[in-house]
Structures are given as structure tokens and as C-alpha cells.
Amino acid sequence: MAEFGPGGPGDYGPGGDQMAAAGEEAFQQALAEGASAEEAGLLAGAAAQAAAQEALENGAQSVERMKESYRERRDYIVERL
């Protein structure tokens, strides 16, 4: 499964970009396969929900890496104040 957060596909963070990207990809693929816009929209929503579920269930390591990265940047700035 895809890893969310720093280093994962698209480096998606808390803004939900990855969920939107998953939905958009599913929407475009469904249209390309002949689905109606309504059907494609339903598939896009399901894909976005699956991406959100994956992030919630398996995103802890990514969150820790994001926190460490923030901590390093903060410490760098504080040392120079």
C-alpha cells in the first residue's frame, strides 16, 4: 500500500492532497473506461475514502517523520536567534 506523508507518493500532508489525488485519478480512469460522470463521481468518492482510511490506519510513521523534520527546522532557527 502507498505510504502517506513525507517521501510517500506525492508527499501528501495534512491538507488532504493525497485523498484528492486518489479521487481525481479514479474519476478520470472511470470516465476513460466509459462511466458516466455520476458513476465516475461515486467511484472517486470511494477512492478518496479508501485513501483516507489508509492514512488513518498506516500513517503514524509518516507523522513521526513530519514531526522530526519540523523539530529539526525549529531547532535550527532557535539556535540562530
DSSP file (Angstrom, degrees, kcal/mol; ACC not computed):
  #  RESIDUE AA STRUCTURE BP1 BP2  ACC     N-H-->O    O-->H-N    N-H-->O    O-->H-N    TCO  KAPPA ALPHA  PHI   PSI    X-CA   Y-CA   Z-CA
    1    1 A M              0   0    0      0, 0.0     2,-0.1     0, 0.0     0, 0.0   0.000 360.0 360.0 360.0 156.4    0.0    0.0    0.0
    2    2 A A        -     0   0    0      1,-0.1     2,-0.4     6,-0.0     6,-0.1  -0.358 360.0-127.3 -69.8 145.4    1.1    3.6   -0.6
    3    3 A E        -     0   0    0      4,-0.1     2,-0.3    -2,-0.1     8,-0.2  -0.800  21.4-144.6 -94.5 135.0    2.8    5.4    2.2
    4    4 A F        +     0   0    0     -2,-0.4    58,-0.1    54,-0.2     9,-0.1  -0.727  57.2  24.6 -99.7 148.2    1.4    8.8    3.2
    5    5 A G  S >  S+     0   0    0      7,-0.7     3,-2.5    -2,-0.3     7,-0.3  -0.555 106.2   9.5 100.7-165.8    3.4   11.8    4.3
    6    6 A P  T 3  S+     0   0    0      0, 0.0    59,-0.1     0, 0.0    60,-0.1  -0.209 134.1   9.8 -54.3 128.8    7.0   12.8    3.6
    7    7 A G  T 3  S+     0   0    0      1,-0.3     3,-0.1    55,-0.0    -4,-0.1   0.263 102.9 115.6  87.3 -12.7    8.5   10.6    0.9
    8    8 A G  S X  S-     0   0    0     -3,-2.5     3,-2.3     1,-0.2    -1,-0.3  -0.237  86.2 -55.5 -80.2 176.6    5.3    8.9    0.0
    9    9 A P  G >  S-     0   0    0      0, 0.0     3,-0.6     0, 0.0    -4,-0.2  -0.331 128.4  -6.4 -55.0 116.8    3.6    9.2   -3.4
   10   10 A G  G 3  S-     0   0    0      1,-0.2    -6,-0.1    -2,-0.2    -2,-0.0   0.424 103.7-103.0  77.6  -2.7    3.2   12.9   -4.0
   11   11 A D  G <   -     0   0    0     -3,-2.3     2,-0.3    -6,-0.2    -1,-0.2   0.924  53.9-168.2  51.0  53.4    4.4   13.8   -0.4
   12   12 A Y    <   -     0   0    0     -3,-0.6    -7,-0.7    -7,-0.3    -1,-0.2  -0.532   7.1-176.6 -79.7 135.5    0.9   14.4    0.8
   13   13 A G    >   -     0   0    0     -2,-0.3     3,-1.6    -8,-0.1     5,-0.3  -0.207  49.2 -53.6-113.5-155.6    0.5   16.1    4.1
   14   14 A P  T 3  S+     0   0    0      0, 0.0    -2,-0.1     0, 0.0     0, 0.0   0.619 114.4  80.6 -63.3 -13.7   -2.3   17.2    6.4
   15   15 A G  T 3  S-     0   0    0      1,-0.1    -3,-0.0     3,-0.0     0, 0.0   0.578 103.2-116.5 -73.7  -8.2   -4.1   19.1    3.7
   16   16 A G    <>  +     0   0    0     -3,-1.6     4,-2.2     3,-0.1     5,-0.2   0.628  68.1 140.6  86.3  12.4   -5.7   16.1    2.1
   17   17 A D  H  > S+     0   0    0     -4,-0.3     4,-2.6     1,-0.2     5,-0.2   0.865  70.5  53.9 -57.2 -36.8   -3.9   16.4   -1.2
   18   18 A Q  H  > S+     0   0    0     -5,-0.3     4,-2.4     2,-0.2    -1,-0.2   0.902 107.2  49.4 -68.4 -39.5   -3.5   12.6   -1.4
   19   19 A M  H  > S+     0   0    0      2,-0.2     4,-2.1     1,-0.2    -1,-0.2   0.914 112.9  47.8 -64.5 -41.2   -7.1   11.9   -0.9
   20   20 A A  H  X S+     0   0    0     -4,-2.2     4,-2.7     2,-0.2    -2,-0.2   0.904 111.4  50.7 -64.9 -41.2   -8.0   14.5   -3.6
   21   21 A A  H  X S+     0   0    0     -4,-2.6     4,-2.5     2,-0.2    -2,-0.2   0.897 109.6  50.3 -64.5 -40.2   -5.4   13.0   -6.0
   22   22 A A  H  X S+     0   0    0     -4,-2.4     4,-2.2     2,-0.2    -1,-0.2   0.916 112.8  47.2 -63.9 -42.7   -6.8    9.5   -5.4
   23   23 A G  H  X S+     0   0    0     -4,-2.1     4,-2.5     2,-0.2    -2,-0.2   0.914 112.2  48.9 -64.3 -44.1  -10.3   10.7   -6.1
   24   24 A E  H  X S+     0   0    0     -4,-2.7     4,-2.7     2,-0.2     5,-0.2   0.911 111.1  50.1 -63.7 -42.6   -9.3   12.6   -9.2
   25   25 A E  H  X S+     0   0    0     -4,-2.5     4,-2.4     1,-0.2    -1,-0.2   0.924 112.4  46.8 -62.0 -44.7   -7.3    9.6  -10.6
   26   26 A A  H  X S+     0   0    0     -4,-2.2     4,-2.4     2,-0.2    -2,-0.2   0.893 112.3  51.5 -64.1 -39.7  -10.3    7.3  -10.0
   27   27 A F  H  X S+     0   0    0     -4,-2.5     4,-2.3     2,-0.2    -2,-0.2   0.946 112.2  44.6 -61.7 -50.3  -12.6    9.8  -11.6
   28   28 A Q  H  X S+     0   0    0     -4,-2.7     4,-2.4     1,-0.2    -2,-0.2   0.894 113.7  50.3 -63.6 -40.5  -10.5   10.2  -14.8
   29   29 A Q  H  X S+     0   0    0     -4,-2.4     4,-1.6    -5,-0.2    -1,-0.2   0.913 109.9  50.3 -64.4 -42.7  -10.0    6.4  -15.1
   30   30 A A  H  <>S+     0   0    0     -4,-2.4     5,-2.7     1,-0.2    -2,-0.2   0.915 111.1  48.7 -62.8 -42.8  -13.7    5.8  -14.8
   31   31 A L  H ><5S+     0   0    0     -4,-2.3     3,-1.8     1,-0.2    -1,-0.2   0.920 109.4  52.6 -61.9 -42.8  -14.5    8.3  -17.5
   32   32 A A  H 3<5S+     0   0    0     -4,-2.4    -1,-0.2     1,-0.3    -2,-0.2   0.802 106.8  53.7 -62.9 -28.7  -11.9    6.8  -19.7
   33   33 A E  T 3<5S-     0   0    0     -4,-1.6    -1,-0.3    -5,-0.2    -2,-0.2   0.360 128.1 -97.1 -89.0   5.3  -13.5    3.4  -19.3
   34   34 A G  T < 5S+     0   0    0     -3,-1.8    -3,-0.2     1,-0.3    -2,-0.1   0.544  71.9 148.3  96.3   8.1  -16.9    4.8  -20.3
   35   35 A A      < -     0   0    0     -5,-2.7    -1,-0.3    -6,-0.2     2,-0.0  -0.401  50.4-109.9 -71.8 152.5  -18.5    5.5  -17.0
   36   36 A S     >  -     0   0    0      1,-0.1     4,-2.8    -2,-0.1     5,-0.2  -0.310  32.1-104.7 -71.9 166.2  -21.0    8.4  -16.8
   37   37 A A  H  > S+     0   0    0      1,-0.2     4,-2.2     2,-0.2     5,-0.1   0.878 123.3  52.2 -60.7 -36.9  -20.0   11.5  -14.8
   38   38 A E  H  > S+     0   0    0      2,-0.2     4,-1.9     1,-0.2    -1,-0.2   0.934 111.5  45.0 -65.7 -45.9  -22.3   10.4  -12.0
   39   39 A E  H  > S+     0   0    0      1,-0.2     4,-2.3     2,-0.2    -2,-0.2   0.914 112.7  51.6 -63.4 -42.2  -20.7    6.9  -11.8
   40   40 A A  H  X S+     0   0    0     -4,-2.8     4,-2.4     1,-0.2    -1,-0.2   0.884 107.5  53.7 -62.3 -38.1  -17.2    8.4  -12.0
   41   41 A G  H  X S+     0   0    0     -4,-2.2     4,-2.2     2,-0.2    -1,-0.2   0.896 108.2  49.3 -63.5 -40.7  -18.1   10.7   -9.1
   42   42 A L  H  X S+     0   0    0     -4,-1.9     4,-2.0     2,-0.2    -2,-0.2   0.915 112.2  47.8 -64.4 -42.4  -19.2    7.8   -7.0
   43   43 A L  H  X S+     0   0    0     -4,-2.3     4,-2.3     1,-0.2    -2,-0.2   0.880 109.8  53.5 -65.5 -37.4  -16.0    5.9   -7.7
   44   44 A A  H  X S+     0   0    0     -4,-2.4     4,-2.4     2,-0.2    -2,-0.2   0.911 108.1  49.9 -63.6 -42.3  -13.9    9.0   -7.0
   45   45 A G  H  X S+     0   0    0     -4,-2.2     4,-2.2     1,-0.2    -1,-0.2   0.907 110.6  49.6 -62.7 -41.6  -15.5    9.4   -3.6
   46   46 A A  H  X S+     0   0    0     -4,-2.0     4,-2.2     2,-0.2    -1,-0.2   0.897 110.9  49.7 -64.5 -39.9  -14.9    5.7   -2.8
   47   47 A A  H  X S+     0   0    0     -4,-2.3     4,-2.2     2,-0.2    -2,-0.2   0.909 110.6  49.6 -66.0 -41.3  -11.2    6.1   -3.8
   48   48 A A  H  X S+     0   0    0     -4,-2.4     4,-2.2     1,-0.2    -2,-0.2   0.895 110.8  50.2 -64.1 -39.5  -10.8    9.2   -1.7
   49   49 A Q  H  X S+     0   0    0     -4,-2.2     4,-2.5     2,-0.2    -2,-0.2   0.896 109.4  50.8 -65.5 -39.9  -12.3    7.4    1.3
   50   50 A A  H  X S+     0   0    0     -4,-2.2     4,-2.3     2,-0.2    -2,-0.2   0.895 110.3  49.9 -64.1 -39.4  -10.0    4.4    0.8
   51   51 A A  H  X S+     0   0    0     -4,-2.2     4,-2.2     2,-0.2    -2,-0.2   0.901 110.9  49.3 -65.4 -40.4   -7.0    6.8    0.7
   52   52 A A  H  X S+     0   0    0     -4,-2.2     4,-2.3     2,-0.2    -2,-0.2   0.912 110.7  50.2 -64.6 -42.1   -8.2    8.5    3.9
   53   53 A Q  H  X S+     0   0    0     -4,-2.5     4,-2.5     1,-0.2     5,-0.2   0.917 109.5  50.9 -62.4 -43.1   -8.7    5.1    5.7
   54   54 A E  H  X S+     0   0    0     -4,-2.3     4,-2.5     1,-0.2    -1,-0.2   0.913 110.3  50.1 -59.9 -43.0   -5.2    4.1    4.6
   55   55 A A  H  X S+     0   0    0     -4,-2.2     4,-1.2     1,-0.2    -1,-0.2   0.908 112.5  46.4 -63.2 -42.3   -3.7    7.3    6.0
   56   56 A L  H  < S+     0   0    0     -4,-2.3    -1,-0.2     1,-0.2    -2,-0.2   0.885 118.9  40.5 -68.3 -38.3   -5.5    6.9    9.3
   57   57 A E  H  < S+     0   0    0     -4,-2.5    -2,-0.2    -5,-0.2    -1,-0.2   0.805 132.4  19.4 -81.3 -29.9   -4.6    3.2    9.7
   58   58 A N  H  < S+     0   0    0     -4,-2.5     3,-0.3    -5,-0.2     4,-0.3   0.156  95.5  93.4-130.4  19.5   -1.0    3.4    8.5
   59   59 A G     X  +     0   0    0     -4,-1.2     4,-2.3     1,-0.2     5,-0.2   0.428  52.4  98.6 -96.5   2.3    0.2    7.0    8.7
   60   60 A A  H  > S+     0   0    0      1,-0.2     4,-2.3     2,-0.2    -1,-0.2   0.888  83.6  49.9 -60.5 -41.5    1.8    7.0   12.2
   61   61 A Q  H  > S+     0   0    0     -3,-0.3     4,-2.2     1,-0.2    -1,-0.2   0.906 110.7  50.4 -64.3 -40.0    5.4    6.6   10.8
   62   62 A S  H  > S+     0   0    0     -4,-0.3     4,-2.5     1,-0.2    -1,-0.2   0.903 108.8  51.8 -64.2 -40.2    4.8    9.5    8.4
   63   63 A V  H  X S+     0   0    0     -4,-2.3     4,-2.6     1,-0.2    -1,-0.2   0.918 109.0  50.5 -62.4 -42.8    3.5   11.7   11.2
   64   64 A E  H  X S+     0   0    0     -4,-2.3     4,-2.4     1,-0.2    -1,-0.2   0.902 110.5  49.3 -62.7 -40.2    6.6   10.9   13.3
   65   65 A R  H  X S+     0   0    0     -4,-2.2     4,-2.4     2,-0.2    -1,-0.2   0.900 111.2  49.8 -65.8 -39.4    8.9   11.8   10.3
   66   66 A M  H  X S+     0   0    0     -4,-2.5     4,-2.5     2,-0.2    -2,-0.2   0.921 111.2  49.1 -63.5 -43.1    7.0   15.1    9.8
   67   67 A K  H  X S+     0   0    0     -4,-2.6     4,-2.7     2,-0.2    -2,-0.2   0.910 111.8  48.6 -62.7 -42.3    7.3   15.9   13.5
   68   68 A E  H  X S+     0   0    0     -4,-2.4     4,-2.5     2,-0.2    -1,-0.2   0.907 110.9  50.6 -64.5 -42.0   11.0   15.2   13.5
   69   69 A S  H  X S+     0   0    0     -4,-2.4     4,-2.1     2,-0.2    -2,-0.2   0.920 112.3  46.8 -62.3 -43.6   11.5   17.3   10.4
   70   70 A Y  H  X S+     0   0    0     -4,-2.5     4,-2.9     1,-0.2    -2,-0.2   0.926 110.9  52.6 -62.3 -44.7    9.6   20.2   12.0
   71   71 A R  H  X S+     0   0    0     -4,-2.7     4,-2.8     1,-0.2    -2,-0.2   0.904 109.0  49.9 -59.1 -42.7   11.6   19.8   15.2
   72   72 A E  H  X S+     0   0    0     -4,-2.5     4,-2.1     2,-0.2    -1,-0.2   0.918 112.6  46.3 -63.4 -43.7   14.9   19.9   13.2
   73   73 A R  H  X S+     0   0    0     -4,-2.1     4,-2.0     2,-0.2    -2,-0.2   0.917 113.8  49.1 -64.8 -42.6   13.9   23.1   11.4
   74   74 A R  H  X S+     0   0    0     -4,-2.9     4,-2.8     1,-0.2     5,-0.2   0.939 111.6  48.6 -61.6 -47.6   12.6   24.7   14.6
   75   75 A D  H  X S+     0   0    0     -4,-2.8     4,-2.3     1,-0.2    -1,-0.2   0.880 108.6  54.6 -61.5 -38.5   15.9   23.8   16.5
   76   76 A Y  H  X S+     0   0    0     -4,-2.1     4,-0.8    -5,-0.2    -1,-0.2   0.925 112.9  42.0 -60.0 -45.6   17.9   25.2   13.6
   77   77 A I  H >< S+     0   0    0     -4,-2.0     3,-0.8     1,-0.2     4,-0.4   0.918 112.7  52.5 -69.9 -43.7   16.1   28.6   13.8
   78   78 A V  H >< S+     0   0    0     -4,-2.8     3,-1.2     1,-0.3    -2,-0.2   0.880 104.8  56.5 -62.3 -38.4   16.1   28.8   17.6
   79   79 A E  H 3< S+     0   0    0     -4,-2.3    -1,-0.3     1,-0.2    -2,-0.2   0.786 108.2  49.0 -61.8 -26.8   19.9   28.2   17.7
   80   80 A R  T <<        0   0    0     -3,-0.8    -1,-0.2    -4,-0.8    -2,-0.2   0.424 360.0 360.0 -96.6   0.9   20.4   31.2   15.5
   81   81 A L    <         0   0    0     -3,-1.2    -1,-0.2    -4,-0.4    -2,-0.1   0.491 360.0 360.0 -80.1 360.0   18.2   33.6   17.4
